[in-house]
Amino acid sequence: MRGACLCGQAVFGVDGPLRPVVICHGTHCRRLSGHCSASFDADEATFAHSARSALTEYETPGGARRGFRGGCGSDLWCSAGNDVRSVEAGVVNGRTAGGLAVQIFVANKGDYHAVTDGLRQADCR
């Protein structure tokens, strides 16, 4: 699977199995995306950048590392130091093939929408 930022300068690949997509309504994901985040986990060892110089990384207050493209603002991935990288599903070229698995931190969702899809929910605290 390959993916890229909006302007195409930060390109990455995952060579390994992809896990199902998780929808996150947590505070960090809401502030990054403006709504909620849709991402899937991939083993850190299968993740590779081909344009690392185009990527900006930073550490969140919770200790996770996030990667984004400073030029176009695309949020690409998050890693919490557990040998897993959460890749934003919307930056994938083509299909993720994982399907939706769960919605997390639903109690933190925006008050302007309802979660009514019947998908499993988890608090993750």
N, C-alpha and C positions, 0 to 999 in steps of 0.2 A: 504494500500500500504506500502511496506517495501523497504528499500534501504540500501546500505552500500558503504563504500569506497573500493578502489582497493584491499587492503590487508584484508578487512573484520573486522577490529578492531573497526571502528566507524559505528555503526548500528543505524538506526532510523526508525521511522514509522510515517505515517500520517493517522489518522482515521477520514476521512471526505471527502467531495467532492474535487476533483482536478480540477483546471482550465486548459484551453488549454495552450499549450506550446508557449512561446514567444522566438524569436531569437533576441538576443541583440548584436549589433555591437559597443556598447559604449566603450570608452577607458579602463575603469576598466575591463569589461568583456573580451575584447580582450587581455589585458595583463595577466589576470588570466588563460585564456584558450589557448592562442596562436593563436586564430582565432576569433570565436564568441561564445556566450553562448546560450544554449538552456535550458530554465527553465520554471517551472510552479509555480503558487502561490497556497499556502495552508494557511488556517487560522492558526495563531500562536497557538491557543488553542488546535488544533488537532495534533500538532507536538510533538514527544517525542523521546529522546535519550535513548538508553539502554547502551551505553558505553561512557558517557560524559568524562571520564578521558582520553580516546583515542583521543579526539577532541581538536583542538586548535581554539580559537576565537580571532578575532582582529577587530578593528574599522578602517574603511577607512577614507581618508581625507574628504569625503562627509558626514560622520556620520553614514553610514550603518555598521552593524555588519556582518561579514562573518565567516563561520565555515569551517574548512578543517582538514584533517588528516595529521598531521606533519610527521608521519612515511612513508606514501606512497605518500603524496602530493595531494590527491584527494580533489578537491573543492566540497563542499557538498551543501551549502546554503548561502543565504544572507537575512538579515532582516533590513529594514529601519526604524524600530520603529513604524510601522503603523498597528500592529497586524496581519501582513501578512508575511509569510516567502517564499522566492523564492527558490525552490529546484531544483538543477541541474537535468535535465531529464535523463542524462546518468548514474546516480548512482542508478536508480530505478531497483529493481528486477522485471522483467517482463514488462508489458505494462503500460504506463501512462494513456491510454484511453482518453487523452484530445485532440489530434490532434494539428496542428499548427494554431495559431490565427493571429499573426502579427510579423513583423520584425521591431525592433526599433533602433534608432540612425544609420540608414543606411548610412547617410552622413559621418559617421566615419569609415565605413568598410575599410578593407585592399584594397589596389589598385591592388592586384593580383587576384581578382575574381569579377564577376558580379552577381548582384542579379536579376535574371530573372524568378523567379518562379511565379510571379503574385500575391503573397501573399500581403495583406494589409500592408502598411508601415506607421509608426508614428514617429514623431520627438522627442516627450517626453521631451521637454525642458521647 
